[in-house]
């Protein structure tokens, strides 16, 4: 049983050597994911926050009041 635990920790501690091409592709993928999160999640949250307001008694927002 203890030999198995030692083997698992040894495997977890090893580092994976990646080529520069793979690293570049992973960086590009992360940039795409960040962009998608920004466009898909953050923008609608800002829109809903402006449209609904923080408080029901809050006056309606207009374009001029946002500037």
MARDRENTI-80060 format. One record per residue (C-alpha): z, x, y. Coordinates in steps of 0.1 Angstrom, whole numbers, plus 5000, padded with zeros to 4 digits. Example, Ala and Ser with C-alpha at 12.3 -4.5 7.8 and 13.67 -1.06 7.14 Angstrom:
BEGIN
507851234955;507151374989;
# end
This chain:
BEGIN
500050005000;500950275025;497750465017;495750165027;497550145060;496850505067;493150465059;492950165083;494550355111;492350655105;489250435107;490350265139;490950605155;487450735149;485050725178;481550605175;478850845188;476150645206;472850775218;472150765256;469550495250;472150265233;474650335261;471950235287;471149915268;474849825266;475249885304;472249675311;473649395288;477049405306;475249385340;473349085328;476548915315;478248985348;475348835367;475248525344;479048465349;478548505386;475748255388;476848005361;480547995367;481548105401;478947925422;479647575408;483447635412;482847715449;480647415453;483147185436;485947325457;484047255489;482846915478;486046775465;488546965486;491947085478;493646765489;492446395488;493446355525;491246655534;488346555557;484846585543;483146915548;479946945567;477547235571;478747295606;482347305596;481647565570;480047795595;
# end
